[in-house]
Amino acid sequence: MSNRGDENCETLSSEIHLVKEEYDELGRLQRTCNAEVKVMKCEGLCNSQVQPSVITQTGFLKECYCCRETFLRDKPITLTHCYDPDGIRLTGESATMETRLKEPADCKCYKCADFSR
């Protein structure tokens, strides 16, 4: 991996709208829950290079680097707005839903996958 000073790949906070549906054992919708959730994301620029090459079909050798997570961590989430199948807001015990998602714990520049094959 290239480690040049003008690379800028970092873990940033972001807000997403998360929706999760819950079904019974017969596959019928029981409730839909949602919330605005703060999560981390990888964002930034990584140096990539293109140089002439006599051994590649295109005549150029491309080295592409992408900003990606080094590892993911499990994050517990509470969805705070729950509705029944008719769209009526739920109260009491079924008014919230606990779930989990994976988010980047750290980000780094990695060599991009070769998508041309």
LODO-928226 format. One line per 8 residues: number of its first residue (from 1); their letters; for each residue x, y, z of C-alpha. Coordinates in Angstrom, 2 decimals, m for minus. Layout:
<atoms>
NUM> A> X,Y,Z; ...
</atoms>
This chain:
<atoms>
1> MSNRGDEN> 0.00,0.00,0.00; 1.14,3.49,m0.79; 1.33,5.81,2.19; 1.64,9.32,0.78; 0.97,12.52,2.68; m1.93,13.73,0.51; m4.13,10.68,1.20; m7.17,11.53,3.27
9> CETLSSEI> m9.06,8.42,4.35; m10.88,8.72,7.65; m13.78,7.50,9.76; m16.57,10.09,9.80; m19.88,10.29,11.61; m22.99,10.10,9.47; m26.73,9.96,10.05; m28.94,7.45,8.24
17> HLVKEEYD> m32.65,6.65,8.31; m32.92,3.00,9.35; m36.12,0.96,8.86; m36.65,m2.60,10.07; m39.73,m4.79,9.70; m40.71,m7.63,12.04; m42.74,m10.63,10.83; m44.48,m13.47,12.68
25> ELGRLQRT> m43.80,m17.17,12.04; m46.37,m17.18,9.18; m44.64,m14.28,7.41; m47.21,m11.62,8.31; m45.96,m8.13,9.08; m46.24,m7.42,12.82; m44.62,m3.99,13.02; m42.31,m1.59,11.22
33> CNAEVKVM> m39.80,0.45,13.23; m37.51,3.29,12.19; m35.21,6.00,13.52; m32.51,8.44,12.51; m29.28,6.72,13.57; m25.71,8.02,13.88; m23.19,5.62,12.34; m19.56,5.80,11.25
41> KCEGLCNS> m18.51,5.60,7.58; m15.25,5.54,5.63; m14.70,8.54,3.43; m11.75,10.19,1.79; m9.26,10.17,m1.03; m6.51,7.66,m1.72; m3.72,8.04,m4.26; m4.05,6.00,m7.43
49> QVQPSVIT> m1.62,5.81,m10.34; m1.71,5.12,m14.07; 1.55,4.43,m15.89; 2.48,3.17,m19.35; 3.02,m0.59,m19.59; 4.12,m2.87,m22.44; 2.78,m6.02,m20.73; m0.86,m4.98,m20.24
57> QTGFLKEC> m3.52,m5.22,m22.97; m4.55,m1.57,m22.61; m0.99,m0.24,m22.60; m1.44,1.20,m19.12; m0.91,m0.22,m15.65; m3.43,1.07,m13.14; m2.88,1.00,m9.39; m6.09,2.03,m7.69
65> YCCRETFL> m6.46,2.58,m3.93; m9.83,2.95,m2.17; m10.81,4.18,1.28; m12.25,1.17,3.16; m12.75,m0.10,6.69; m9.92,m1.91,8.47; m12.48,m3.77,10.60; m16.15,m3.56,11.56
73> RDKPITLT> m17.64,m3.37,15.03; m21.08,m4.42,16.19; m23.24,m1.44,17.17; m26.49,m1.82,19.16; m29.31,0.38,17.82; m32.70,1.30,19.29; m35.39,2.12,16.74; m37.77,4.51,18.48
81> HCYDPDGI> m40.74,4.86,16.12; m42.75,1.65,15.68; m46.03,1.20,13.79; m48.48,m1.67,13.31; m49.36,m2.93,9.78; m52.12,m0.27,9.57; m49.64,2.55,10.25; m50.82,3.24,13.81
89> RLTGESAT> m48.00,4.20,16.16; m47.34,1.61,18.86; m46.98,2.35,22.57; m45.75,0.34,25.53; m43.35,m2.58,25.17; m43.62,m2.80,21.38; m42.96,0.93,20.86; m39.21,0.38,20.35
97> METRLKEP> m37.08,m2.28,18.66; m33.53,m3.31,19.50; m31.28,m4.30,16.60; m27.60,m4.33,15.66; m25.54,m3.24,12.68; m21.89,m3.30,11.70; m20.01,m0.04,11.28; m16.37,0.79,10.47
105> ADCKCYKC> m14.15,1.20,13.52; m11.24,2.56,11.46; m10.51,3.27,7.79; m7.45,2.98,5.57; m6.41,3.10,1.91; m6.43,m0.41,0.36; m5.75,m1.61,m3.16; m9.10,m1.66,m5.01
113> ADFSR> m10.53,m4.91,m6.36; m10.11,m5.56,m10.07; m13.64,m5.24,m11.47; m12.62,m5.54,m15.13; m12.73,m9.36,m15.23
</atoms>
